[in-house]
Amino acid sequence: MYHPNIRILRDLKKRKAVMNDEIARRAYLYVARNTTLPAQVRYQAQLQLNSFPSMTRPSTVKNRCIETGRGRAIIGEFGLCRYRLRLKALEGDIPGVHKASW
């Protein structure tokens, strides 16, 4: 069994923050980019967007391996990095996945 490292915990914290403020951020973003509205209203919406913590931006969320915390070569379907996915496939922990050979 694995113990989550700080990268995984930080990623979970970011995902939760993004999820909590997603609706409000999208509403302000819509108002700020709507050119048919008066400039003052759009400016106020942009100020509100800037007041959100930077952790609530969707672009801060990065896919990471749920076991190792590795940030590269993540297979999205499983949430694992290629190395950990291969090990689990060899052990038979993932049904329907096996090591390729040709």
Helices and strands as residue ranges (DSSP letters): H 6-33, H 39-51, G 54-56, G 58-60, E 74-75, E 80-81, H 82-91
